[in-house]
Amino acid sequence: MLALCITALVLYFPANIFPVLELHFLGSVRTTTVIQGAMSVASQGYWVVGIAVLVAAVIAPGLLILSVLTQILIVKYQMKNPFFRNIYRHLLRWHSLLTELTMLEIYMISIFVSVFQLSDYTDLYFGIGTFSFSILFIVVIFLQREYDIEHMWNQLNE
Amino acid sequence: MNDTHSNSQGQAAGITCCPTCAKLCRIEDNYCQRCGQHVQSRDYASIQKSWALLITAAVLLVPANLYPITVMTSQGQVRRDTIFSGINHLIHLDLWPIAIILFTASILVPMLKIIGLATYLLAISYRLPISKKTLMTGFHIIEWIGRWSMLDLFVISITAALVNMGQIFDAKPAPAATAFALVVLLTQLAAKVLDTRLLWDRLEAKNDKN
């Protein structure tokens, strides 16, 4: 699980920094990252939509990966320390909310839907970001499969 | 003796499950020993909370479907699409699979969620003759599939960011987007806030063999 976590963390950055889609129209090129997508909606006054996109596709997955990583490290090295035990307890409490907010799989499908919708008008290309994002999505799926919240709670009993 | 055992509930024995960490706790403790979360046997106020959120969502569903959700400008022509007309347009372009995905995610799912949750709440309050297995399966489906309504919003954000070339080719979100986002959020909350244990009590009292 530690390996999956680190892989996810490494992939998280290119997935968010590089553009997920490139659009070529009459010689001009437009690219977008996940964050830019959220910002462009928010800047036109639809900040509810912008925040929803930002939380579901950027913030929640990031926090989820970080939270799991911290949990693993605490279980491994610092379980005796009451301060870290407390942190661990709080992280576990928030875990179910974070999983619910993480919507990478839906974002993945959205990318394909947009490609089909827009391919009618213009040419679209996938960037490095698309690749990183899909791998990130697969790694996070496996991470969530490996993660067992019951087991994590039981660590506190000892 | 054996029979009463298989039907007995934690409430009678004075124990309950912690909602956060699933540890068995005594009800009189009030707080879970392991995670410190407040525990109570049943949350009776959750029906009201759930109704409130659900009704708000149902009201918001009207503007979400009536107002345009995107404004597309293509070579000077402006087109305002509501959720439904957008899907209609896709069917005209022969993009059937995409049309079906979008129809399910943005029309079918929110409607089914609101109707389904309302049925569920009514079943708790008025003991409707629906088997609890059906209701519980329905509830889990509602909880899981509700996330997929976000699809439409993601698509809007991607297109709005990509397509911004003024008069020639431009896409912008429109008022319905906010309403739709709130519908998704509120229905998700309504499902989350509800204490599903209430259903088991009410139907247990009726002693149905489902």
Chai-1 contact restraints between the chains, C-beta under 6 A:
chainA,res_idxA,chainB,res_idxB,connection_type,confidence,min_distance_angstrom,max_distance_angstrom,comment,restraint_id
A,L21,B,L162,contact,1.0,0.0,6.0,A-B,restraint_1
A,L23,B,L162,contact,1.0,0.0,6.0,A-B,restraint_2
A,R30,B,L162,contact,1.0,0.0,6.0,A-B,restraint_3
A,T32,B,A161,contact,1.0,0.0,6.0,A-B,restraint_4
A,T32,B,L162,contact,1.0,0.0,6.0,A-B,restraint_5
A,Q36,B,A161,contact,1.0,0.0,6.0,A-B,restraint_6
A,G37,B,S157,contact,1.0,0.0,6.0,A-B,restraint_7
A,G37,B,I158,contact,1.0,0.0,6.0,A-B,restraint_8
A,G37,B,A161,contact,1.0,0.0,6.0,A-B,restraint_9
A,A38,B,S157,contact,1.0,0.0,6.0,A-B,restraint_10
A,S40,B,A160,contact,1.0,0.0,6.0,A-B,restraint_11
A,S40,B,A161,contact,1.0,0.0,6.0,A-B,restraint_12
A,V41,B,S157,contact,1.0,0.0,6.0,A-B,restraint_13
A,V41,B,A160,contact,1.0,0.0,6.0,A-B,restraint_14
A,V41,B,P173,contact,1.0,0.0,6.0,A-B,restraint_15
A,Q44,B,K172,contact,1.0,0.0,6.0,A-B,restraint_16
A,Y46,B,P173,contact,1.0,0.0,6.0,A-B,restraint_17
A,Y46,B,A177,contact,1.0,0.0,6.0,A-B,restraint_18
A,Y46,B,T178,contact,1.0,0.0,6.0,A-B,restraint_19
A,V48,B,T178,contact,1.0,0.0,6.0,A-B,restraint_20
A,V48,B,A181,contact,1.0,0.0,6.0,A-B,restraint_21
A,V49,B,L153,contact,1.0,0.0,6.0,A-B,restraint_22
A,V49,B,A177,contact,1.0,0.0,6.0,A-B,restraint_23
A,V49,B,A181,contact,1.0,0.0,6.0,A-B,restraint_24
A,A52,B,L153,contact,1.0,0.0,6.0,A-B,restraint_25
A,A52,B,A181,contact,1.0,0.0,6.0,A-B,restraint_26
A,V53,B,S157,contact,1.0,0.0,6.0,A-B,restraint_27
A,A56,B,M150,contact,1.0,0.0,6.0,A-B,restraint_28
A,R89,B,C35,contact,1.0,0.0,6.0,A-B,restraint_29
A,R93,B,T20,contact,1.0,0.0,6.0,A-B,restraint_30
A,M103,B,R147,contact,1.0,0.0,6.0,A-B,restraint_31
A,M103,B,M150,contact,1.0,0.0,6.0,A-B,restraint_32
A,I106,B,W148,contact,1.0,0.0,6.0,A-B,restraint_33
A,I106,B,M150,contact,1.0,0.0,6.0,A-B,restraint_34
A,I106,B,L151,contact,1.0,0.0,6.0,A-B,restraint_35
A,Y107,B,F154,contact,1.0,0.0,6.0,A-B,restraint_36
A,S110,B,L151,contact,1.0,0.0,6.0,A-B,restraint_37
A,S110,B,F154,contact,1.0,0.0,6.0,A-B,restraint_38
A,S110,B,V155,contact,1.0,0.0,6.0,A-B,restraint_39
A,V113,B,I98,contact,1.0,0.0,6.0,A-B,restraint_40
A,V113,B,V155,contact,1.0,0.0,6.0,A-B,restraint_41
A,S114,B,V155,contact,1.0,0.0,6.0,A-B,restraint_42
A,S114,B,I158,contact,1.0,0.0,6.0,A-B,restraint_43
A,S114,B,T159,contact,1.0,0.0,6.0,A-B,restraint_44
A,F116,B,L95,contact,1.0,0.0,6.0,A-B,restraint_45
A,F116,B,I98,contact,1.0,0.0,6.0,A-B,restraint_46
A,D120,B,L93,contact,1.0,0.0,6.0,A-B,restraint_47
A,W153,B,C21,contact,1.0,0.0,6.0,A-B,restraint_48
A,L156,B,R34,contact,1.0,0.0,6.0,A-B,restraint_49
